[in-house]
Amino acid sequence: MYLSEKLVTLKRMHANLTIELVTSPHDVRISQREADLFLGFFKPTASNLDVRKLGSFNLHLYASPEYLTRKGMPRDKAALQDHVFVGYIADLIQLDAVRWLDEAIKTPDFSFYSSSMLSQMFSAAAGGGIVMLPSFARAQRFGLHPILPNDVQVTREIWLSCHHYLQRLPRIRAVVSFLTQAIELDHPVWNAGASMNESRPF
């Protein structure tokens, strides 16, 4: 969602650039050239990659007004045990980084599963249950209300990686420069000092 909107601006800046955005709950093996660039929630470890941390973002719980009218607003984290949730299909998750709901509540009672975050959001918007979404999803656009925003908060880092042999190509440098500026502005790293130490510039 966030990238789809941002890449429209990138295309306007570089009319001859062809952009293909692939989303996946699985690890894209950029070291084996399955993609030119990889933007993910964890730091890749392959030796033939250049990697940098671009930013970080929070995730929060959300629910629709209809759901909250039926089930009530949770008073605290303990009260979440009395509610139902929308989340990922556990058997299809290959990246621990997207198991974010596990950090908020143990053994949640699920009413709906999907491998798509969009499907989860729309299910929650229809009253299907409480969902955990990243801040960049802007869930309020779909009528969802934050649940216990000060008590339940999960954070993820944003990492960008590129194969050594591609980093000097003009098209790659253009995309890297654009994404770096956009994400550093919209989702700055919480600990800037740690970011500089852990990053290697392209």
N, C-alpha and C positions, 0 to 999 in steps of 0.2 A: 504494500500500500504506500508506504513512505517513499520507497525507491521509485515506484511507478510514476508518482507525481514529480519527483526530482529529476528523473531522466527525461521528462518532456523539456525541461529547461536546458539540459545538456544537449539534446538534439537540436534545439534552436541555436545553440552556440556553435555546433559543429554539424552542419547540414549533411555532410557527406559521410557521417559516422553511422554505421549500422549497429544497433543495440539489440542484443538478445538477453532477456532477463529470465533466468531459470531459478525457480524456488523448489526446495527439496528438504524433507525432514531427515535426509541421509547425508552422509559426509561426501562432498564432491571432491574427488581426488585431483586437485589442481596440479599436484606434482607429476601426475600422469597426463596432463594436458586435457582433462575433461572440461576445463573452462579456462579462459584467459585470466580472470580475476575471481577471487572468492571472498565474499563478505559474510562473516559468520560470527557466532557468539562464543567462540573458543579460539585459542591460539594454536594454529597448525604447527607441527613439529618436523616436517620433512626438511632435509638439509638443503634442497635445491630451490627453496623459496625465500623471497624477501617478504618480511611480515612487519606490520605496524598496527599498533592499537589506535583506533580513530576516536573512540568515544565510549560512552556507557549510557544505559537507559534503565528506567524502573518499570516494573510490572505491577499492576494492581488488580484487585477483584472488582467485578462489575456485575450489575443485575438490572433488569428492566423494572419500570414502575409497576407493571402488572404482576411480576413475580414478587416484588416486595410487598404489594398489597395483600397477596395471598399468604405469603410465608412470614412477613415481617422483616424489619431491618435487624441484622445480627447486632447484638449489643457489644460483643467482644469476640475474641478469637475462639473461645470455648464454645460459643453459640453456633459457630460454623458447622459443628458436628450435627446440627439439626436441619441442615440445608442440603440441597442437591446441587450437583455441579455439572458443568460441561467441560470436556477436556479431550486430550489426544488419546488415540488408540495405543495402549501401552506396548503391544506386541510389534507395532510398526515404528516405534521410536528407536532410532539408532544413535541419536545424539543426546547425551545426558543434559546438555545445556537447555533443551526445551522441556525438561521435566520440572518446569518452574512451579507448578501447582504443588508438587511434593514438598517444597520448601515452606509453603504457607499452611498446609493442613495435612495431617496424617490420615491415611485411609479415607479419602473423601467418598461420599455416596454419589455416584455418577448417574445422571439421567440420559446423557447423550455423549457419544464419542465421535470424533472425526479426525482424520489426518490433516484437515484443512483448518487453519486458524480463522479464515473468513467464515466457514460453515459454523464453527463454534460461536463466533460473534453473532451471527444472524440467529442461531438457535437461542442464545441468551437474550437477544433483543425481542424474540417472540415469547419470552417467558419460560424458556426451557430450564433455566437454572443459573447459578453463579458461574462466571467465567473469569479466568485470569488472562489479561491482555497487556501487551507492551504499551507504553505511553504513546509511541508513534502511531498506534492504530487509531487514536483519537475516537475512542468508543462513544464519547458523548454525542458525536454526530448521529449515532444510530439510537439515541434515546436511552443509553445505558448510564446508570448512576454508579459512582465509585462506592465501594463497600470497605469500611474500616481503613481508609487510606493512611492513617497515621500509625496503625497497628500492624498492618500486613503489607509488606513491601519487599519485593525481590528485585535484585539488580543483576544485569548482565553487561558484559563488555562487548564492544564491536571491533572485530579484527579484520583487516584487509590483507590479503596475501596475493602474490604474483610470482610466477616462475622467473628465475634469474634471466633466462634468455629473452623474455618478452618485455622486461621493464623499460628498455630504451626505445621501444617502438613509439612513434608519435601518437598513435591512437590510444595506446595503453596509458601513456603519460597524461593525455588529455582527460581520460576517465578517472585516473587516480587523483589527479589534481582537483577535479571537480568534486568527487566523493569526499576527499579529505577536507576540503573547505566546508562543504555542506554539513557533514556529520560533526565536525569539530565545532561548528556554530550551533547546530540544533541539539546535539547530544554530547556535550563536552565530557572528557574523562574526569572522574571525580578526583583522582590523585594525579595531577599533572606531572609531578616528579617521577612517579613510578612509570608513567607512560613513556617519558623520554628515555628512561633506562632500559625499558623492555622493547623498544621499537628500533627497527633498522630502516633508515630512509630509502625510498625508491630512487 
